[in-house]
Amino acid sequence: MLLPCTPTVIVGCVMMALVAWGAFKRIEVLCRCALILFPLLAISMALIAILLIPDMEPTNIFPIFESDWTNSKSILAAP
């Protein structure tokens, strides 16, 4: 939980105030928020992917039905 000691009423009121402010200021606010938040999101996702390279397991890329196709025919067959 992100805010364990904060009452849910306070969190809900803050969220409603932000939504009301965004509705009052129109679509321009959403566009500006997207302009600010998208590069931060893209950079953080790229950084996470780069930092996880040492923990990657290349054997997990193998196809699903690599070992045996005989059982898959009965699963995929129409009734």
Secondary structure as GFF3:
##gff-version 3
##sequence-region A 1 79
A	DSSP	alpha_helix	8	25	.	.	.	ID=ss1
A	DSSP	alpha_helix	27	51	.	.	.	ID=ss2
A	DSSP	three_ten_helix	53	55	.	.	.	ID=ss3
A	DSSP	three_ten_helix	58	61	.	.	.	ID=ss4
A	DSSP	alpha_helix	70	76	.	.	.	ID=ss5
###
